[in-house]
Amino acid sequence: MPPARTGSPTSAGHILAILRDEGPLTRQQLQDRTGLSRATLVERLDVLQRLKLLRQVGHRASSGGRPAEMLAADDVGRTALVGDIGQRHATIAAVDLRGTVFGQVRRPLPAGHRPAETLSFLLDAGRRLLAEAGRADSLCAFGLSVPGQIDHDTGTTIAPPSMSEWRGVRLRDPFTDALSVPVFLENDANALAFGAYCEMNRPRAALVGVKVGTGIGAGMVISGRVHRGETGCAGEVGHIRIEGSDLRCDCGRRGCVSAIASGQAVIRTLRPTGVRSAEDVLRRVRAGHPEAVRVTREAGRLVGTVLATVVTIVNPRYVRVGGAIGVLPPFLEGLREVVLAGAHTSSLDSLDIGPCTLGVDTTLTGVAGLVADEVLAPETVDAMAAL
């Protein structure tokens, strides 16, 4: 389900939105849905054809006479680069606007990695991916997700305290200058939530995505759009205080759920047993190590106490949990148990809680979907048509 349509309901961009939402459709079906005359519809379709945003995908079975052509939005002819920067990794992929991946590179990053070096890696690796895929001429956009809040007006990051080197970095400028395409930015938890939404073929339902990695964040998809909130901090569940805890969080406050239940917190708790990384936690949980299983389940329960309130307020149909620690069965079991016990009864009807099935690729999928919605938005298409 693409975002709600804006602008003229009879424009070429609006017709493309219908095809993205409901297609493939015949010309007659489009005429029935729009109320346009046949001549006007042909004119609009000619515009989409000129912009290379329309494709034929076969014919509708006919009970007699000439079979009608089926038309669809052409979301395969344009290419985007999509990236994801985390506290310990950077990933870049070349995709089409359907999300098909042509190539991907993932690089581990040291603690305290420098913005200039990481952004340069993404740019260089992205150019190589485009060249290898033979898609450089069709590049239309760049999308990037990062931890923390983003000032979308200036294109700068309000990074979390654990990534202080990134605070105030102008993320959009290097890619705009080098690639001459629009650059779209998104918080990593929002991108993960939208990726989970796209994984399920964009259901007509609200979804909450929870990312449990080094820190904890959440994103919400409502009516096909990411809900960022008034100041862009919607979903910062990691900094809700848990009663009874006095552990200091990276944000400077005490008792935040991120300080006691994030991946970083789980590693710290298990350090006396020899755990040094998230990979160590994964190995021990999968091997059934009792202490690792117990600590991971308890972390899930703690996140569940916060999520129960979110579920009661937002009343989503789906909750999807991602991140290296978040997808582990004990974590999910603990989270689910507390949400089902603590959320309002009515909000639990038909609630579906589960892991992000694409794993580390969920965030990139979300960035790709968000880029597609921007590039193929009715107002964007109509602006292209006016050129």
Order of alpha helices (4+ residues) and beta strands (2+ residues): alpha-alpha-alpha-beta-beta-beta-beta-beta-alpha-beta-beta-beta-alpha-beta-alpha-beta-beta-beta-alpha-alpha-alpha-alpha-beta-alpha-beta-alpha-alpha
